[in-house]
Amino acid sequence: MLWTEKYNPKNFDEVLGNAKAKDEIEDWINAWMVGEHPKPLLLVGPPGTGKTTLAHLAAQEFADSIELNASDKRSYDILLRTIGEASATSSLFNQGLKLIILDEVDGIHGTDDRGGVRAISKIIKEGHHPLIMMANDPYSKRIKSLKTKCQVINIKKVHTNSIIALLKRICIKEGVDFEEHVLRTLAKQSKGDLRSAINDLEIMARGKKSITSADLEVISKKDDIHNIFDSVRTVLKSKNPQRIREAMRVEADPAFILELITENVPREYEKKDEIEEAYEMISQADTYLGRAFQTRNYGYWKYTYDLMSLGVALSKDETYRKFARYANSSVYTLLSKSRAKRDLRDRVADKIGGKTHSSRRVVREQFPYLEMMFQDNDLARELADYFNLDDAEVKLFRSRKIPKMKKTKPKKSSQKDTENKVEKKESSAVAKKEGKKEKEVKPQKSAPRKTKSTPKKSKPSQNKDVKKLAKEKEASNQKNSNTKKKSSSPEDKEKQVSLFSFK
């Protein structure tokens, strides 16, 4: 049996440290026993501090328990099929409550655990049994939605002196002689991880009657992975280069660390020249970071880390002994709010680039000119049709919608209208013919009137000529009308045809 299991605490009194957390857990258990339904517990703390041990001790107070750890698949369907059904039903053999334990809920991610957090939220809402969850990272985004629905209890690291006392008791029970400085070195190297200290002691002392300083060479130094906010706090609070370098051993993107330091410099520093110098170091760090991404030469990262940690830390004259509430970077919140707009911009750029055979970057540079072109309705309509842009995408260039073209439909003419048009044409044709006849009948000049003042004798020859012309015209008109009547008869037509055929 491993020593971690052999010397595992049997009750809450044997648990080292975290007295306040133990009291809160005991009060939570008593509330369930009385018949109340308090919120689920979320135990947050570094690995090896006793979160799982506290959950197992709490399970002893209930009738039954179910546990899922990080090695199990925890997708939406699996959680509802196992934990969901167990939280909504009673135990088969026991009448009491069942404790449900979920370990490392901040590690729920990937395809195997898809929908896991959503399933846990549903279980919390609909379940009737107590639930305890554990997480290592208190700032994880995966447990952000769970924090508001749970009672969060912070589990702190175990003090070095408490670890030394437990290691002494184990050595005495196992009959191993020890040197006190060896145990102290083990306790310091564990960095508050009690489980790691017990495992190291077992490796050194198993099969031996004593341990010395030479046995410490077998044990490698524990890698201390810091929390990102603790690292930022160390950079802004300390001026010790060695401590700052150790604090920067954090598993996070350097761009994210740089944004956090940038956000919290004015919250910690008070003098203008200190803030100015700190931001100068941050700007140089950002330059090297961008150069690393552009050239794919990640050797520039070491300059980024030194400038944003040591450069910012040493820009202050002295450390500030005050409490400063640090905040997350506001850049990412702004980016999340403008994500939909950026997606729309990229979608439009892809459509236009597909037609013009241009890259997304080149198309973006032409957006100001496109905004000017889209102000004209006709041109905007043609561009939208050519690039296949919908109304939402057109709004990127103009605030108002493009008005649709009005299609003029031809009016259906009724029978009455057609009859009226035909009648009008016929009447106009008749009127034209009559007007021509009247012009032909009218004489060219009217006879002059006689005046009393100047009596003159009319010439008889002129009057005779006018009368002769009028008679000749009337005779010609009568001849024309007679010829028309004769030609309209069918006999005459036959004669004409026969004459032409004879000829």
Steps between C-alpha positions, in 0.01 A plus 500: 500500500625845414579729791257763368217248546638349817523833679190652349291697758214301652299802614497879469716544812795321338498731196791743509425873468195666339306522827252749355432282196438197722248691710312615188482143367371367834232772510398407147466133596291586808268712284425200276444276800246744643301496176624817335627513140802733489698574186756245374858535619784601268841431660769705325871469570838377374568127455594300809329727754232250606194585288423139409571388857248749639242382248553135600470589869174679425376189314529299827218708644256403223337172414663457159738678263580511128826639361619599154860613455706643216572157345128440429323638197272780612297604200145633514333163439726302734456743790123507463487121471711440811509799733171647377298187567674442834430855615129470421436155652550344844739218585384140458625365833537816707227746587734794558669752270762429236805722465612565142869584455640657181877541497688756287199668339735766358649224283174434315585581136554335166276279290470230767363750754286708265204654680626391843465837671151542357403158639636593845293818499190297419578250778542783751163642399303173501693281749381410852826365645818671631774576249871581557728610216874566497712726278867600492483835322267755660522727193409236243237612251344153503378538859399866468133408449511247786635743759176695523304180565730356767649579839868552421751391768868584448743228610840647578842340490616316808756687712858374494510436878184287480656291224820450704297383803311243291821371336651450846202294616520282189874436549444403863219258414704346218813473718716724282771717650513848350683826506273795564651721228427224247130506589501878493652497152233257384227721645636812330539330163140381511373863484202421723412175319462249786444203269823575312698522827371159620579339162856642505555371852379153400742491205791595726420283804338182365723204577740710711548556869617861468507790258779755455583802288642274229153356442373844397685465168251233399216750534473760227383846584127547455401722209291778643235612254360829622158646451496776242356763738758407763771550240364844406478593868863395554616710203322811625574454871859374506843622386685173558616371157528136609153496652354668192662248266355213703158663499503515120498120482136497404313298239342781301533679170759781526259735321240440773756563776606821325137618483445431871812691602401788270153515655617502863807728490299819577314316778827436684736782402423856608781719361476621143864437414472140628189436290668655196812287535292184563301556182821563308622154608162351402518659154846353441377160622209521258740581216704184563183296540370615162840433344490144635162434341594658168836325456405176681819543698376444854840576645371859527267384778779515757534875436123535529492324838795700638362838389144445624611348833838640610465818294160586648598393853817709507333810356355586844711676764368292791237236567151610598358348817136538413211289382424530130212317337626359172271457202496291188603656171231718345637433151345155485160624614506763224604238247220268608246781458625586152536139388177500298605817318843357422346179369270706276796700370697186420201339327451803275872515426495134396206555264655806337842334486351197326366723222802729470764230568642705788610411851296585807752763605492680165120502496488653849716785380237577232211521749509885528463531121221246498315702764506801267383291205213346695345841566352501151191279491538372144869428536445341842234273352733389220790436741282304744370281216847444356665408832188315627471710818193478724344786696709437813821508296396814314462678835877480535522771230177696544255548785178480298370222281524513124158592357359247258434592139134578419380276218236673279240244398320561165131586545256251358280679244131418525267443203337839548839673479587323179161583346543867597848510348373350174211749486738792562729386217211461258352842590839668460547339158154612385564853628826519301327392178222754542753776570678422173174512302402836648836646404454384141142643478576850639589775244840647509388867545176670602340779286584859610229710658379825347540823702293815461791740530691349203255340258682301232369286220580123537668336208262250339781278372632418849155404637441274204830321554428429871159355416647278231763357743238418764282319246794299368597384852145390580484306178832328570385400853181345359701303244731363772210388719333324203817315411540377856147363506551322169827342611350373826251273316607132459414496127744777430770318691445186294515707181822658607652167582391357170639792311839470670506131440409557133776741455 
